[in-house]
Amino acid sequence: MILKSISKTAREAIKPPFTLEFPEEREDLVDNYRGIHKLDMQTCISCGACARICPNQCIDMVDTFTEKGVKKMPQVNLERCLFCADCEEVCPTHCLILTKDTSFEAFDRRDLIKRPEDLK
């Protein structure tokens, strides 16, 4: 019985790992995958529709300095986001989209709040 357990453990130890060698190898993403938001600050009209439609209220309209002066732009809290894409669908100018970018890990929770300048 002990030899059987040892042989099974030895067989499992020489098998290759099941996990990917992240970040060198990345998993292939499906076409409808939703990742971090991207904002085109030039076409945003500051309507606030994305903030109103968000089911988790993770989008706030904050003052942002642009070439044309101060403008209200969406700030996204990725910690609370469901990635449902309601904000993308309701945007009249399609300036807020969800990309396939999955690299938004952070050590501090405050780093998951992305200001409009960070969503480029």
ChimeraX attribute file (.defattr): number of C-alpha atoms within 10 A of each C-alpha:
attribute: neighborCount
match mode: 1-to-1
recipient: residues
	/A:1	5
	/A:2	7
	/A:3	8
	/A:4	9
	/A:5	10
	/A:6	11
	/A:7	11
	/A:8	11
	/A:9	11
	/A:10	11
	/A:11	10
	/A:12	11
	/A:13	10
	/A:14	8
	/A:15	8
	/A:16	7
	/A:17	9
	/A:18	6
	/A:19	7
	/A:20	10
	/A:21	10
	/A:22	8
	/A:23	8
	/A:24	6
	/A:25	9
	/A:26	10
	/A:27	9
	/A:28	6
	/A:29	11
	/A:30	8
	/A:31	7
	/A:32	8
	/A:33	12
	/A:34	18
	/A:35	17
	/A:36	18
	/A:37	23
	/A:38	18
	/A:39	21
	/A:40	15
	/A:41	19
	/A:42	10
	/A:43	12
	/A:44	19
	/A:45	14
	/A:46	15
	/A:47	15
	/A:48	18
	/A:49	18
	/A:50	26
	/A:51	21
	/A:52	16
	/A:53	16
	/A:54	19
	/A:55	15
	/A:56	12
	/A:57	14
	/A:58	19
	/A:59	26
	/A:60	18
	/A:61	20
	/A:62	15
	/A:63	16
	/A:64	16
	/A:65	13
	/A:66	12
	/A:67	7
	/A:68	7
	/A:69	8
	/A:70	11
	/A:71	16
	/A:72	18
	/A:73	25
	/A:74	27
	/A:75	23
	/A:76	24
	/A:77	19
	/A:78	21
	/A:79	14
	/A:80	14
	/A:81	16
	/A:82	13
	/A:83	16
	/A:84	12
	/A:85	17
	/A:86	16
	/A:87	23
	/A:88	20
	/A:89	15
	/A:90	17
	/A:91	18
	/A:92	15
	/A:93	13
	/A:94	14
	/A:95	15
	/A:96	24
	/A:97	19
	/A:98	17
	/A:99	13
	/A:100	14
	/A:101	13
	/A:102	12
	/A:103	9
	/A:104	12
	/A:105	11
	/A:106	9
	/A:107	7
	/A:108	8
	/A:109	11
	/A:110	11
	/A:111	14
	/A:112	16
	/A:113	17
	/A:114	18
	/A:115	21
	/A:116	22
	/A:117	16
	/A:118	12
	/A:119	17
	/A:120	11
